């Protein structure tokens, strides 16, 4: 992820959510400063066939908020973390047009994300506002 952070203008955080903050911290704030971090991670714990939410993010702070707090100079936008991976970039595979939800603190970053979602084939998107502390 370090190379992606240094190279990309937009960086996707697709790591397993329970490791998200440690991976992002290892990248370094300077490599992500001024960039858009598109956060697809979820803080799930997997135990056999059972999936649960990591209790660190089941209260009043979300993983997206933790990622934004860790990287204050990065524009974190949370999106599409409610879909399986192949539908994220191919929403047309679903029988009905889904809505692509996203949230973040920066209007410009969210506008860029909306364009990217359109490029992925999303016909309907909805900005859920500034929900990342």
MDAnalysis code that builds the backbone (N, CA, C; Angstrom):
import MDAnalysis as mda
import numpy as np

u = mda.Universe.empty(399, n_residues=133, atom_resindex=np.repeat(np.arange(133), 3), trajectory=True)
u.add_TopologyAttr("name", ["N", "CA", "C"] * 133)
u.add_TopologyAttr("resid", np.arange(1, 134))
u.add_TopologyAttr("resname", ["UNK", "UNK", "UNK", "UNK", "UNK", "UNK", "UNK", "UNK", "UNK", "UNK", "UNK", "UNK", "UNK", "UNK", "UNK", "UNK", "UNK", "UNK", "UNK", "UNK", "UNK", "UNK", "UNK", "UNK", "UNK", "UNK", "UNK", "UNK", "UNK", "UNK", "UNK", "UNK", "UNK", "UNK", "UNK", "UNK", "UNK", "UNK", "UNK", "UNK", "UNK", "UNK", "UNK", "UNK", "UNK", "UNK", "UNK", "UNK", "UNK", "UNK", "UNK", "UNK", "UNK", "UNK", "UNK", "UNK", "UNK", "UNK", "UNK", "UNK", "UNK", "UNK", "UNK", "UNK", "UNK", "UNK", "UNK", "UNK", "UNK", "UNK", "UNK", "UNK", "UNK", "UNK", "UNK", "UNK", "UNK", "UNK", "UNK", "UNK", "UNK", "UNK", "UNK", "UNK", "UNK", "UNK", "UNK", "UNK", "UNK", "UNK", "UNK", "UNK", "UNK", "UNK", "UNK", "UNK", "UNK", "UNK", "UNK", "UNK", "UNK", "UNK", "UNK", "UNK", "UNK", "UNK", "UNK", "UNK", "UNK", "UNK", "UNK", "UNK", "UNK", "UNK", "UNK", "UNK", "UNK", "UNK", "UNK", "UNK", "UNK", "UNK", "UNK", "UNK", "UNK", "UNK", "UNK", "UNK", "UNK", "UNK", "UNK", "UNK", "UNK"])
u.atoms.positions = np.array([
    [0.822, -1.191, 0.000],
    [0.000, 0.000, 0.000],
    [0.867, 1.256, 0.000],
    [2.092, 1.159, 0.469],
    [2.975, 2.325, 0.494],
    [3.198, 2.851, -0.920],
    [3.474, 1.972, -1.874],
    [3.688, 2.408, -3.260],
    [2.441, 3.056, -3.834],
    [1.286, 2.485, -3.559],
    [0.024, 3.061, -4.043],
    [-0.195, 4.446, -3.448],
    [0.102, 4.597, -2.162],
    [-0.078, 5.887, -1.496],
    [0.847, 6.947, -2.085],
    [2.061, 6.568, -2.408],
    [3.014, 7.524, -2.985],
    [2.629, 7.904, -4.410],
    [2.109, 6.946, -5.164],
    [1.843, 7.156, -6.580],
    [0.471, 7.776, -6.851],
    [-0.561, 7.255, -6.215],
    [-1.924, 7.596, -6.595],
    [-2.432, 8.928, -6.087],
    [-3.322, 9.521, -6.870],
    [-4.054, 10.705, -6.421],
    [-5.238, 10.279, -5.570],
    [-5.787, 9.123, -5.920],
    [-6.876, 8.496, -5.169],
    [-6.383, 7.105, -4.779],
    [-6.539, 6.780, -3.512],
    [-6.046, 5.502, -3.013],
    [-7.219, 4.747, -2.416],
    [-7.343, 3.481, -2.760],
    [-8.410, 2.643, -2.217],
    [-7.912, 1.900, -0.988],
    [-8.679, 1.974, 0.084],
    [-8.392, 1.191, 1.284],
    [-9.309, -0.026, 1.252],
    [-8.742, -1.148, 0.842],
    [-9.510, -2.385, 0.706],
    [-9.000, -3.461, 1.653],
    [-8.213, -3.079, 2.634],
    [-7.688, -4.065, 3.569],
    [-8.789, -4.512, 4.524],
    [-8.591, -5.670, 5.130],
    [-9.557, -6.152, 6.118],
    [-9.676, -5.090, 7.211],
    [-10.887, -4.665, 7.490],
    [-11.140, -3.532, 8.362],
    [-10.506, -3.595, 9.733],
    [-10.399, -4.784, 10.310],
    [-9.810, -4.873, 11.643],
    [-8.330, -4.511, 11.636],
    [-7.725, -4.439, 10.447],
    [-6.321, -4.054, 10.320],
    [-6.146, -2.683, 9.654],
    [-7.244, -2.019, 9.358],
    [-7.203, -0.788, 8.585],
    [-6.332, 0.290, 9.218],
    [-6.545, 0.610, 10.479],
    [-5.792, 1.705, 11.089],
    [-4.300, 1.378, 11.181],
    [-3.952, 0.137, 11.464],
    [-2.529, -0.201, 11.553],
    [-1.865, -0.158, 10.180],
    [-2.577, -0.591, 9.136],
    [-2.010, -0.531, 7.785],
    [-1.859, 0.919, 7.339],
    [-2.884, 1.720, 7.556],
    [-2.799, 3.130, 7.161],
    [-1.710, 3.859, 7.942],
    [-1.549, 3.540, 9.219],
    [-0.492, 4.159, 10.018],
    [0.887, 3.777, 9.491],
    [1.024, 2.557, 8.973],
    [2.322, 2.112, 8.453],
    [2.686, 2.798, 7.141],
    [1.679, 3.290, 6.429],
    [1.927, 3.969, 5.159],
    [2.589, 5.317, 5.407],
    [2.134, 6.015, 6.407],
    [2.673, 7.338, 6.705],
    [1.739, 8.429, 6.244],
    [1.539, 9.382, 7.103],
    [0.618, 10.480, 6.819],
    [1.051, 11.316, 5.621],
    [2.340, 11.511, 5.452],
    [2.806, 12.384, 4.379],
    [2.511, 11.809, 2.995],
    [2.540, 10.477, 2.853],
    [2.271, 9.864, 1.548],
    [0.797, 9.947, 1.160],
    [-0.068, 10.146, 2.135],
    [-1.506, 10.245, 1.853],
    [-2.036, 11.673, 1.979],
    [-1.230, 12.593, 2.438],
    [-1.664, 13.985, 2.630],
    [-2.118, 14.599, 1.309],
    [-3.255, 15.257, 1.347],
    [-3.792, 15.927, 0.166],
    [-4.443, 15.008, -0.851],
    [-4.550, 13.729, -0.527],
    [-5.127, 12.757, -1.458],
    [-6.499, 12.301, -0.976],
    [-7.218, 11.667, -1.869],
    [-8.515, 11.083, -1.531],
    [-8.299, 9.612, -1.206],
    [-8.748, 9.207, -0.031],
    [-8.704, 7.803, 0.372],
    [-10.126, 7.264, 0.293],
    [-10.357, 6.371, -0.641],
    [-11.668, 5.760, -0.815],
    [-11.689, 4.514, 0.051],
    [-12.497, 4.566, 1.089],
    [-12.470, 3.549, 2.136],
    [-13.585, 2.531, 1.929],
    [-13.181, 1.311, 1.539],
    [-14.116, 0.202, 1.344],
    [-14.074, -0.785, 2.503],
    [-13.282, -0.487, 3.523],
    [-13.052, -1.460, 4.594],
    [-14.221, -1.563, 5.572],
    [-14.373, -2.734, 6.147],
    [-15.375, -3.010, 7.184],
    [-14.690, -3.705, 8.357],
    [-15.019, -3.322, 9.583],
    [-14.366, -3.927, 10.750],
    [-15.041, -5.226, 11.197],
    [-15.004, -6.213, 10.342],
    [-15.651, -7.491, 10.648],
    [-14.659, -8.479, 11.240],
    [-15.148, -9.271, 12.164],
    [-14.408, -10.393, 12.720],
    [-15.011, -11.659, 12.131],
    [-14.173, -12.559, 11.671],
    [-14.633, -13.797, 11.058],
    [-14.256, -14.962, 11.949],
    [-15.263, -15.747, 12.316],
    [-15.055, -16.938, 13.145],
    [-15.826, -18.074, 12.485],
    [-15.106, -18.831, 11.667],
    [-15.782, -19.882, 10.918],
    [-16.783, -19.256, 9.952],
    [-18.041, -19.598, 10.120],
    [-19.092, -19.055, 9.247],
    [-19.810, -17.883, 9.890],
    [-19.350, -17.452, 11.056],
    [-19.987, -16.355, 11.779],
    [-19.199, -15.059, 11.557],
    [-19.916, -13.994, 11.238],
    [-19.307, -12.677, 11.047],
    [-19.903, -11.734, 12.083],
    [-19.049, -10.980, 12.759],
    [-19.536, -9.985, 13.721],
    [-18.729, -8.697, 13.565],
    [-19.244, -7.638, 14.125],
    [-18.595, -6.334, 14.088],
    [-17.573, -6.251, 15.215],
    [-16.369, -5.797, 14.883],
    [-15.343, -5.600, 15.902],
    [-15.880, -4.608, 16.932],
    [-15.876, -4.963, 18.215],
    [-16.462, -4.096, 19.239],
    [-15.789, -2.730, 19.355],
    [-14.564, -2.591, 18.828],
    [-13.918, -1.271, 18.854],
    [-14.720, -0.234, 18.088],
    [-15.506, -0.683, 17.104],
    [-16.273, 0.238, 16.276],
    [-17.762, -0.059, 16.325],
    [-18.242, -0.509, 17.440],
    [-19.676, -0.773, 17.556],
    [-20.371, 0.238, 18.463],
    [-19.653, 1.230, 18.913],
    [-20.227, 2.245, 19.795],
    [-20.501, 3.536, 19.062],
    [-19.808, 4.587, 19.456],
    [-20.064, 5.917, 18.903],
    [-19.043, 6.365, 17.864],
    [-18.038, 5.539, 17.587],
    [-17.025, 5.874, 16.591],
    [-16.971, 4.774, 15.540],
    [-17.039, 5.184, 14.290],
    [-16.968, 4.217, 13.195],
    [-15.519, 4.050, 12.737],
    [-15.275, 3.014, 11.973],
    [-13.949, 2.803, 11.407],
    [-13.589, 3.947, 10.460],
    [-14.541, 4.434, 9.702],
    [-14.274, 5.572, 8.818],
    [-13.832, 6.799, 9.604],
    [-14.465, 7.036, 10.735],
    [-14.061, 8.152, 11.591],
    [-12.659, 7.943, 12.137],
    [-12.340, 6.710, 12.524],
    [-11.001, 6.411, 13.032],
    [-9.955, 6.623, 11.941],
    [-10.260, 6.209, 10.715],
    [-9.331, 6.406, 9.603],
    [-9.135, 7.891, 9.317],
    [-10.224, 8.678, 9.365],
    [-10.110, 10.119, 9.127],
    [-9.314, 10.790, 10.237],
    [-9.542, 10.397, 11.478],
    [-8.797, 10.978, 12.605],
    [-7.307, 10.653, 12.503],
    [-6.989, 9.466, 12.034],
    [-5.603, 9.050, 11.864],
    [-4.908, 9.855, 10.768],
    [-5.676, 10.253, 9.751],
    [-5.125, 10.939, 8.577],
    [-5.827, 12.286, 8.361],
    [-5.604, 13.264, 9.221],
    [-6.342, 14.530, 9.122],
    [-6.076, 15.321, 7.843],
    [-4.959, 15.079, 7.178],
    [-4.630, 15.797, 5.938],
    [-5.075, 15.037, 4.694],
    [-5.771, 13.925, 4.888],
    [-6.272, 13.089, 3.798],
    [-7.788, 13.217, 3.762],
    [-8.354, 13.213, 2.580],
    [-9.809, 13.290, 2.446],
    [-10.359, 11.869, 2.359],
    [-10.886, 11.373, 3.451],
    [-11.436, 10.020, 3.520],
    [-12.899, 10.061, 3.081],
    [-13.244, 9.207, 2.130],
    [-14.626, 9.061, 1.680],
    [-14.991, 7.587, 1.810],
    [-16.011, 7.310, 2.576],
    [-16.480, 5.938, 2.810],
    [-17.551, 5.625, 1.783],
    [-17.425, 4.469, 1.125],
    [-18.416, 4.111, 0.115],
    [-18.390, 2.616, -0.199],
    [-19.493, 2.123, -0.677],
    [-19.659, 0.793, -1.258],
    [-19.220, -0.364, -0.372],
    [-19.010, -0.120, 0.892],
    [-18.566, -1.179, 1.789],
    [-19.705, -2.114, 2.191],
    [-20.858, -1.905, 1.628],
    [-22.021, -2.740, 1.917],
    [-22.302, -3.753, 0.801],
    [-21.411, -3.838, -0.172],
    [-21.586, -4.742, -1.315],
    [-20.431, -5.731, -1.416],
    [-20.676, -6.854, -2.054],
    [-19.563, -7.751, -2.354],
    [-18.710, -7.108, -3.442],
    [-17.455, -7.482, -3.504],
    [-16.475, -6.779, -4.329],
    [-16.827, -6.679, -5.805],
    [-17.382, -7.702, -6.415],
    [-17.619, -7.625, -7.857],
    [-18.773, -6.686, -8.213],
    [-19.648, -6.396, -7.267],
    [-20.736, -5.455, -7.544],
    [-20.305, -4.002, -7.372],
    [-19.219, -3.773, -6.641],
    [-18.749, -2.404, -6.422],
    [-18.449, -1.698, -7.737],
    [-17.845, -2.417, -8.640],
    [-17.472, -1.821, -9.923],
    [-18.336, -2.307, -11.082],
    [-19.346, -3.116, -10.781],
    [-20.262, -3.615, -11.809],
    [-21.698, -3.630, -11.275],
    [-22.237, -2.461, -10.893],
    [-23.584, -2.445, -10.309],
    [-24.666, -2.896, -11.283],
    [-24.390, -2.854, -12.560],
    [-25.351, -3.283, -13.572],
    [-25.644, -4.772, -13.536],
    [-24.865, -5.543, -12.783],
    [-25.124, -6.974, -12.654],
    [-26.348, -7.261, -11.788],
    [-26.782, -6.274, -11.019],
    [-27.972, -6.455, -10.181],
    [-29.237, -6.270, -11.008],
    [-30.319, -6.952, -10.647],
    [-31.544, -6.859, -11.442],
    [-32.212, -5.477, -11.400],
    [-31.988, -4.720, -10.339],
    [-32.521, -3.360, -10.228],
    [-31.363, -2.419, -9.946],
    [-31.495, -1.183, -10.389],
    [-30.425, -0.209, -10.172],
    [-30.298, 0.112, -8.684],
    [-29.128, -0.165, -8.091],
    [-28.932, 0.152, -6.678],
    [-28.488, 1.605, -6.498],
    [-28.541, 2.071, -5.280],
    [-28.040, 3.398, -4.940],
    [-26.649, 3.246, -4.333],
    [-25.719, 4.035, -4.798],
    [-24.361, 4.049, -4.258],
    [-24.243, 5.134, -3.209],
    [-24.173, 4.734, -1.950],
    [-24.070, 5.679, -0.842],
    [-22.610, 6.031, -0.583],
    [-22.377, 7.266, -0.127],
    [-21.035, 7.663, 0.274],
    [-21.126, 8.794, 1.288],
    [-20.064, 8.953, 2.082],
    [-20.001, 10.053, 3.039],
    [-18.549, 10.448, 3.256],
    [-18.363, 11.658, 3.692],
    [-17.033, 12.196, 3.971],
    [-17.144, 13.663, 4.311],
    [-16.046, 14.254, 4.693],
    [-16.065, 15.633, 5.159],
    [-15.773, 16.663, 4.083],
    [-15.224, 16.256, 2.966],
    [-14.789, 17.207, 1.952],
    [-15.683, 17.144, 0.711],
    [-16.298, 18.266, 0.367],
    [-17.203, 18.303, -0.785],
    [-16.489, 17.980, -2.092],
    [-15.279, 18.481, -2.260],
    [-14.523, 18.208, -3.475],
    [-14.187, 16.738, -3.633],
    [-13.785, 16.108, -2.539],
    [-13.470, 14.676, -2.581],
    [-14.712, 13.868, -2.909],
    [-15.843, 14.267, -2.346],
    [-17.084, 13.544, -2.631],
    [-17.523, 13.755, -4.073],
    [-17.273, 14.930, -4.627],
    [-17.603, 15.173, -6.036],
    [-16.742, 14.288, -6.938],
    [-15.461, 14.157, -6.606],
    [-14.574, 13.265, -7.360],
    [-15.042, 11.817, -7.251],
    [-15.463, 11.427, -6.056],
    [-15.950, 10.065, -5.868],
    [-17.213, 9.828, -6.692],
    [-18.118, 10.794, -6.719],
    [-19.347, 10.644, -7.502],
    [-19.017, 10.410, -8.980],
    [-18.004, 11.106, -9.495],
    [-17.573, 10.897, -10.889],
    [-17.024, 9.485, -11.072],
    [-16.236, 9.033, -10.104],
    [-15.676, 7.686, -10.182],
    [-16.778, 6.634, -10.153],
    [-17.766, 6.823, -9.291],
    [-18.885, 5.877, -9.239],
    [-19.626, 5.846, -10.569],
    [-19.808, 6.999, -11.195],
    [-20.446, 7.041, -12.517],
    [-19.615, 6.262, -13.528],
    [-18.287, 6.397, -13.454],
    [-17.407, 5.633, -14.344],
    [-17.536, 4.129, -14.118],
    [-17.796, 3.733, -12.871],
    [-18.008, 2.327, -12.541],
    [-19.378, 1.823, -13.001],
    [-20.272, 2.737, -13.395],
    [-21.588, 2.333, -13.871],
    [-22.739, 2.628, -12.918],
    [-22.463, 3.356, -11.849],
    [-23.525, 3.700, -10.895],
    [-24.393, 4.798, -11.489],
    [-25.677, 4.514, -11.623],
    [-26.634, 5.480, -12.170],
    [-27.244, 6.350, -11.078],
    [-27.289, 5.827, -9.856],
    [-27.916, 6.529, -8.743],
    [-26.943, 6.540, -7.564],
    [-26.590, 7.725, -7.091],
    [-25.721, 7.842, -5.923],
    [-26.336, 8.816, -4.939],
    [-25.946, 8.682, -3.666],
    [-26.493, 9.558, -2.634],
    [-25.414, 9.919, -1.635],
    [-25.194, 11.219, -1.499],
    [-24.246, 11.747, -0.511],
    [-24.950, 11.769, 0.845],
    [-24.428, 10.990, 1.786],
    [-25.010, 10.910, 3.127],
    [-24.481, 12.004, 4.039],
    [-23.657, 12.884, 3.539],
    [-23.210, 14.029, 4.316],
    [-21.833, 13.863, 4.929],
    [-21.604, 14.684, 5.935],
    [-20.314, 14.740, 6.637],
    [-20.416, 13.906, 7.906],
    [-20.196, 12.637, 7.776],
    [-20.343, 11.765, 8.931],
    [-19.017, 11.245, 9.454],
    [-17.913, 11.774, 8.952],
    [-16.606, 11.339, 9.441],
    [-16.037, 12.448, 10.320],
    [-15.814, 12.184, 11.578],
    [-15.339, 13.201, 12.519],
    [-13.928, 13.623, 12.213],
])
